[in-house]
Amino acid sequence: MPFDLEKVGEVLVALMISSSVLLVAAAIAWRLAVKPSLRALLESRTARAGADPLVSRRLTELEDEVRGLQARMDQLEQELRDEIRTVHRTYKREVVLYRPSQPPTDAVR
């Protein structure tokens, strides 16, 4: 049963067009339905967090802790750089003449 290439081509074009239309429709549906509901969910959660004094206090504590950890990390990084500089200063930078060793002349055969 031979295939008519023109018919196969028409079917493939129709499939590609229909899949493109379906993709555009799905994108529009997501934009209209899902994205606003996600935005509303995030806004409601942040509004509740701002109204609750316990959450606000805990958030402030966590922010202070993060600042302290960042300061400690900066301090450790500076100490590490100082140690690396100290190690680099201890390297010997002498020029030494290299003489390869001579093989023994009294080889046993």
C-alpha positions as CSV (number, residue, x, y, z in Angstrom):
1,M,0.0,0.0,0.0
2,P,1.9,3.0,-1.2
3,F,1.5,6.4,0.5
4,D,0.6,9.5,-1.3
5,L,3.3,12.0,-0.2
6,E,1.1,15.0,-0.8
7,K,-1.5,13.5,1.5
8,V,1.1,12.7,4.2
9,G,2.4,16.2,3.9
10,E,-1.0,17.7,4.3
11,V,-1.7,15.6,7.4
12,L,1.7,16.6,9.0
13,V,1.0,20.3,8.3
14,A,-2.5,20.0,9.9
15,L,-1.0,18.2,12.9
16,M,1.6,20.9,13.4
17,I,-0.9,23.7,13.1
18,S,-3.3,22.1,15.5
19,S,-0.5,21.5,18.0
20,S,0.6,25.1,17.8
21,V,-3.0,26.3,18.3
22,L,-3.3,23.9,21.3
23,L,-0.1,25.3,22.8
24,V,-1.2,28.9,22.5
25,A,-4.6,28.0,24.0
26,A,-2.9,26.3,27.0
27,A,-0.7,29.3,27.5
28,I,-3.6,31.7,27.5
29,A,-5.6,29.5,29.9
30,W,-2.6,29.4,32.3
31,R,-2.2,33.2,32.1
32,L,-5.9,33.8,32.8
33,A,-6.5,31.1,35.4
34,V,-3.4,30.0,37.3
35,K,-1.2,33.0,37.5
36,P,-3.7,35.4,39.1
37,S,-4.6,32.8,41.7
38,L,-0.9,32.3,42.5
39,R,-0.5,36.0,42.9
40,A,-3.6,36.2,45.2
41,L,-2.2,33.3,47.3
42,L,1.1,35.0,47.7
43,E,-0.5,38.3,48.6
44,S,-2.8,36.8,51.2
45,R,0.1,34.9,52.8
46,T,2.3,38.1,53.0
47,A,-0.7,40.1,54.3
48,R,-1.3,37.6,57.1
49,A,2.4,37.4,58.0
50,G,2.6,41.2,58.3
51,A,-0.5,41.2,60.6
52,D,0.8,38.5,62.9
53,P,3.3,40.0,65.5
54,L,4.9,36.6,66.2
55,V,5.7,36.0,62.5
56,S,7.0,39.6,62.2
57,R,9.2,39.1,65.3
58,R,10.5,35.7,64.1
59,L,11.2,37.2,60.6
60,T,13.2,40.0,62.3
61,E,15.2,37.5,64.3
62,L,16.0,35.4,61.2
63,E,17.1,38.6,59.4
64,D,19.4,39.5,62.3
65,E,20.8,35.9,62.3
66,V,21.5,36.1,58.6
67,R,23.3,39.4,59.0
68,G,25.4,37.9,61.8
69,L,26.3,34.8,59.7
70,Q,27.2,37.0,56.8
71,A,29.6,39.0,59.0
72,R,31.1,35.8,60.4
73,M,31.6,34.5,56.9
74,D,33.3,37.7,55.8
75,Q,35.6,37.4,58.9
76,L,36.5,33.8,58.1
77,E,37.1,34.6,54.5
78,Q,39.5,37.4,55.5
79,E,41.3,35.1,57.9
80,L,41.7,32.5,55.2
81,R,43.1,35.0,52.8
82,D,45.6,36.1,55.5
83,E,46.7,32.5,56.1
84,I,47.1,32.0,52.3
85,R,49.3,35.1,52.1
86,T,51.4,33.8,55.0
87,V,51.9,30.5,53.3
88,H,52.8,32.1,50.0
89,R,55.5,34.2,51.8
90,T,57.2,31.1,53.2
91,Y,57.9,29.7,49.7
92,K,61.5,29.5,48.9
93,R,62.2,31.5,45.8
94,E,65.8,30.5,45.2
95,V,67.3,29.7,41.9
96,V,69.1,26.3,42.1
97,L,71.2,24.9,39.3
98,Y,69.9,21.5,38.4
99,R,72.4,18.8,37.5
100,P,71.0,15.4,36.5
101,S,72.7,12.5,38.2
102,Q,75.2,10.6,36.2
103,P,74.7,6.9,35.7
104,P,77.3,4.7,37.3
105,T,80.3,4.0,35.0
106,D,81.0,0.6,36.5
107,A,78.0,-1.2,35.2
108,V,77.9,-4.9,35.9
109,R,77.1,-6.9,32.8
